[in-house]
Amino acid sequence: NASHLDKCISAVKELNAHGLEYELYNALKDLSQPKFIDELLTPLLENIGEMWKNGEIRIVNEHVSSAVIRKILNTLIDNNSIPTNAPSIVIATPKGQLHELGALIIAVIASADGWNVTYMGPDLPAEEIAVAIDKLRPKIVALSIVYPNDDFTLNREMAKLKKLLNNGTKIIAGGRSAKSYSKTLEYLNAKIIDNIDDFRKELEKVRN
């Protein structure tokens, strides 16, 4: 896996979209889907984030690699066959949160676990999330909060969401910056999860 990861990181640095895509599909042949996510994709995204912060790669490298990874994740979601009576989950990143790959990863995990996933993408205003909850009545709403970790917009959006919600949907929040908003998320009765394992356990718990 280290070699898959190293090759992916090289492709990101070289701005080699085809090379990155080839290497990720190659890894999918070698690894089960959970291992692919836990042992390759998650560390790859962490590496990309760190390299971007340290100035080792430019915004364009991050954008190109994100587009490739998004394409692969969407393919994985499409390949999972979901039973018609599957419980439903709505996944989004709130307004001001532009990083969506964490949200897509949990969409893949949920669909692999047999959930009916509605993935709503990044930067979604509270009222739009509320409309989806109203229409779809999901068992879970998962919010991905990655960056920034000091955005007052998010606090305002979560307060708005609280006003708009009146049903028993469980809200889960995760991502690198979720803990920075713990007060606001507690107000929303949202459960903050730390990692993918916790997310899988939460799915299991709600389902049972």
C-alpha positions as CSV (number, residue, x, y, z in Angstrom):
1,N,0.0,0.0,0.0
2,A,2.9,2.3,0.7
3,S,3.9,2.0,-2.9
4,H,0.4,2.8,-4.1
5,L,0.4,5.8,-1.8
6,D,3.9,7.0,-2.9
7,K,2.9,6.7,-6.6
8,C,-0.3,8.6,-6.0
9,I,1.6,11.4,-4.2
10,S,4.1,11.6,-7.0
11,A,1.3,11.9,-9.5
12,V,-0.3,14.7,-7.5
13,K,3.0,16.6,-7.3
14,E,3.6,16.1,-11.1
15,L,0.1,17.2,-11.9
16,N,-0.4,13.9,-13.6
17,A,-4.2,13.3,-13.6
18,H,-4.0,10.2,-15.7
19,G,-1.3,8.7,-13.6
20,L,-3.2,9.3,-10.4
21,E,-6.4,7.8,-11.8
22,Y,-4.5,4.8,-13.1
23,E,-2.8,4.2,-9.7
24,L,-6.1,4.5,-7.8
25,Y,-7.8,2.0,-10.1
26,N,-4.8,-0.3,-9.8
27,A,-5.1,-0.1,-6.0
28,L,-8.8,-0.9,-6.2
29,K,-7.8,-4.2,-7.8
30,D,-5.4,-5.0,-5.0
31,L,-7.4,-3.8,-2.0
32,S,-10.9,-4.3,-0.7
33,Q,-13.1,-1.2,-0.7
34,P,-12.7,-0.5,3.1
35,K,-9.0,-1.0,2.9
36,F,-8.8,1.2,-0.2
37,I,-10.5,4.0,1.8
38,D,-8.7,3.5,5.1
39,E,-5.2,2.7,3.9
40,L,-4.9,4.6,0.7
41,L,-7.5,7.3,0.2
42,T,-7.6,8.8,3.7
43,P,-3.8,9.1,4.0
44,L,-3.6,10.4,0.5
45,L,-6.1,13.2,1.2
46,E,-4.2,14.0,4.5
47,N,-1.0,14.2,2.5
48,I,-2.5,16.5,-0.1
49,G,-3.8,18.8,2.6
50,E,-0.4,18.9,4.3
51,M,1.5,19.5,1.1
52,W,-0.9,22.3,0.1
53,K,-0.5,23.9,3.6
54,N,3.3,23.6,3.4
55,G,3.5,25.1,-0.1
56,E,4.8,21.8,-1.6
57,I,2.0,21.8,-4.1
58,R,-0.1,24.6,-5.6
59,I,-3.9,25.0,-5.6
60,V,-4.0,23.6,-9.2
61,N,-2.5,20.3,-7.9
62,E,-5.1,20.1,-5.2
63,H,-7.9,20.8,-7.7
64,V,-6.8,18.3,-10.3
65,S,-6.3,15.5,-7.8
66,S,-9.6,16.3,-6.2
67,A,-11.4,16.0,-9.5
68,V,-9.8,12.6,-10.1
69,I,-10.6,11.3,-6.6
70,R,-14.2,12.7,-6.9
71,K,-14.7,10.7,-10.2
72,I,-13.4,7.5,-8.5
73,L,-15.6,7.9,-5.5
74,N,-18.7,8.6,-7.6
75,T,-18.0,5.4,-9.5
76,L,-17.7,3.4,-6.3
77,I,-21.1,4.8,-5.1
78,D,-22.7,3.9,-8.4
79,N,-21.3,0.4,-8.2
80,N,-22.8,-0.4,-4.8
81,S,-26.2,-2.1,-5.3
82,I,-28.7,-0.8,-2.7
83,P,-31.9,-2.7,-1.7
84,T,-35.1,-0.8,-2.2
85,N,-36.0,-0.9,1.5
86,A,-32.6,0.5,2.6
87,P,-32.5,3.2,5.3
88,S,-31.7,6.6,3.9
89,I,-28.9,9.1,4.7
90,V,-28.4,12.6,3.4
91,I,-24.8,13.8,3.2
92,A,-23.6,17.4,2.6
93,T,-21.1,20.0,3.6
94,P,-22.6,23.2,5.1
95,K,-22.4,26.6,3.6
96,G,-18.9,28.0,3.5
97,Q,-17.4,24.5,3.6
98,L,-16.0,23.9,0.1
99,H,-14.0,20.7,0.7
100,E,-16.2,17.8,-0.3
101,L,-14.0,14.7,-0.5
102,G,-14.5,13.8,3.1
103,A,-18.2,13.9,2.5
104,L,-17.9,11.8,-0.6
105,I,-15.8,9.2,1.3
106,I,-18.6,8.8,3.9
107,A,-21.1,8.5,1.0
108,V,-19.1,5.6,-0.3
109,I,-18.9,3.9,3.1
110,A,-22.6,4.4,3.7
111,S,-23.6,3.0,0.3
112,A,-21.2,0.1,0.8
113,D,-23.0,-0.6,4.1
114,G,-26.3,-0.8,2.2
115,W,-27.7,2.7,2.9
116,N,-29.6,4.7,0.3
117,V,-27.4,7.8,0.0
118,T,-28.4,11.2,-1.2
119,Y,-25.2,13.1,-1.7
120,M,-25.8,16.9,-1.9
121,G,-22.3,18.2,-2.4
122,P,-20.4,21.1,-0.9
123,D,-21.4,24.6,0.4
124,L,-25.1,24.0,1.0
125,P,-27.2,26.6,2.8
126,A,-29.2,25.4,5.9
127,E,-32.5,25.9,4.2
128,E,-31.6,23.5,1.4
129,I,-30.4,20.9,3.8
130,A,-33.7,21.3,5.7
131,V,-35.7,20.9,2.4
132,A,-33.9,17.6,1.7
133,I,-34.6,16.4,5.2
134,D,-38.3,17.3,4.9
135,K,-38.7,15.6,1.6
136,L,-36.5,12.5,2.2
137,R,-37.0,11.9,5.9
138,P,-33.6,10.3,6.2
139,K,-32.6,8.3,9.3
140,I,-29.2,10.3,9.4
141,V,-27.9,13.6,8.1
142,A,-24.1,13.6,7.9
143,L,-22.3,16.9,7.7
144,S,-18.7,17.2,6.7
145,I,-16.7,20.1,8.2
146,V,-13.1,20.2,7.1
147,Y,-11.9,23.8,6.7
148,P,-11.9,26.6,7.8
149,N,-12.3,26.0,11.6
150,D,-13.2,29.5,12.6
151,D,-16.0,30.4,10.2
152,F,-18.8,32.4,11.9
153,T,-21.0,31.6,8.9
154,L,-21.1,28.0,10.0
155,N,-22.4,28.9,13.5
156,R,-25.1,31.0,11.9
157,E,-26.1,28.3,9.5
158,M,-26.3,25.6,12.2
159,A,-28.5,27.9,14.3
160,K,-30.7,28.4,11.3
161,L,-30.8,24.6,10.6
162,K,-31.9,24.0,14.2
163,K,-34.9,26.4,13.7
164,L,-35.9,24.6,10.5
165,L,-35.8,21.1,11.9
166,N,-38.6,19.5,13.7
167,N,-38.3,15.8,13.1
168,G,-36.3,13.0,14.7
169,T,-33.4,12.8,12.1
170,K,-30.1,12.0,13.7
171,I,-27.3,14.5,12.8
172,I,-23.7,13.4,12.6
173,A,-20.8,15.8,12.0
174,G,-17.3,14.8,11.2
175,G,-14.2,16.2,9.4
176,R,-11.0,17.8,10.5
177,S,-12.6,21.0,11.8
178,A,-15.8,19.6,13.3
179,K,-14.5,19.7,16.9
180,S,-13.9,23.5,16.5
181,Y,-17.6,24.0,16.2
182,S,-18.5,21.6,19.1
183,K,-20.7,24.2,20.9
184,T,-22.8,25.0,17.9
185,L,-23.1,21.3,17.0
186,E,-24.1,20.4,20.5
187,Y,-26.9,23.0,20.2
188,L,-28.0,21.1,17.1
189,N,-27.9,17.8,19.1
190,A,-25.4,16.6,16.5
191,K,-23.0,13.8,17.3
192,I,-19.4,14.6,16.5
193,I,-17.5,11.6,15.1
194,D,-13.7,11.5,15.0
195,N,-13.0,9.0,12.4
196,I,-14.3,6.5,9.8
197,D,-14.6,3.7,12.2
198,D,-16.8,5.8,14.5
199,F,-18.9,6.6,11.4
200,R,-19.3,2.9,10.6
201,K,-20.3,2.2,14.2
202,E,-22.8,5.0,14.2
203,L,-24.4,3.6,11.0
204,E,-24.7,0.2,12.6
205,K,-26.2,1.7,15.8
206,V,-28.9,3.8,14.0
207,R,-29.7,0.9,11.7
208,N,-30.3,-1.5,14.5
